[in-house]
Amino acid sequence: MYYYNKTYRKDLEVIIKDNDISELKNCNILITGASGMIGSVIVDTLLLGNELNNLNITVFALGRNKKTLINRFSSHLNNPNFKIISHDVNYPLPYVTTFDYIIHAASNSYPKAFSSDPVGTIMTNVNGVNNLLEYGLKNNLKKFLFISSGEVYGQGEAKHVSFDENYSGYIDSTNPRACYPNGKRAAETLCVAYLDTYGLNTVIARPCHTYGATATSKDNRAASQFINKIMQDQNIIMKSDGLQLRSYCYVSDCVSGLFTILLKGEVGEAYNIANKKSNVTIREIAQTLASTNNKEIIFENPCDKEKNSFNPVSQSVLNAKKLELLNWKARYDITSGLKRTILILKDKK
């Protein structure tokens, strides 16, 4: 589907170049949320690592919908090092394989899910992490990487220009949308509790707002909506003033950061993933896409349901210095990342 796209494949090659994944040779690795924007790039990266460097990594791609997994990974279906697991992480894993590593990327991560299924959103985070940690505890897991979110920082104070890993901002727990950040917070605490109580090696990643060609059709975040409009040869529609300031990260940079955290991150620690060259407003994202694709921006008033799914945080800038000290660096700023996204999607059509 994407695997043989030249631009996408180059992205994977850069991830492998920047991370010595040879440490994962001959390992069994489970990726949950494997068909999602981030999880699918992790799967493709590991399988390309096998192809280029003969690593013999067996990749287990887990997702709730088997058909979706088959469609997304059609390039790998005959690969003996690739296995599909159709399963909902809300339930214990009915499996007997010993995984060396688990990368947990399964979660409702888009606003429509927060408003339509707040209970499922929070419980999938809590139950999913607990079930996987229990499995790892019983099956000699080497390391568990939990992909959390920069939303755990909540609403920051004006004096904080950016959030480092020690910051903890306010979240209105009486707002149903808090299902997502509070679910992630609870899951993070479970990870460190399993480390403290049972000695299970866990590490936490907190990506900022991630974008890229592998976003799923369900993703209704602003950047994904704008990209979809460009691909439909339509003008971009904005339903706010777009002045919210965010840290953004191109998906291959995010995945590169995840491998750095998996391989070099200290157990029990959390690491932000953000590109300091991509701290922009939502309006600037729209303007960049519109100007480089000869489109206009049209402002519309949101309906009440859309307003309820909006992120209440006006400024969410993450400080990734801690990850950079592990020799990670982002390769693509917001302009080049968006251009690559559109290029991959156009080549895919």
PyMOL commands that set and color helices and strands:
alter all, ss='L'
color gray80, all
select helices_A, chain A and resi 6-18+21-24+37-53+66-72+74-76+111-116+118-138+150-153+176-198+222-231+251-264+282-292+304-309+321-324+334-348
alter helices_A, ss='H'
color red, helices_A
select strands_A, chain A and resi 28-32+58-63+82-86+101-104+143-147+202-207+209-211+236-238+245-250+270-273+279-281+297-299+315-316
alter strands_A, ss='S'
color yellow, strands_A
deselect
rebuild
show_as cartoon
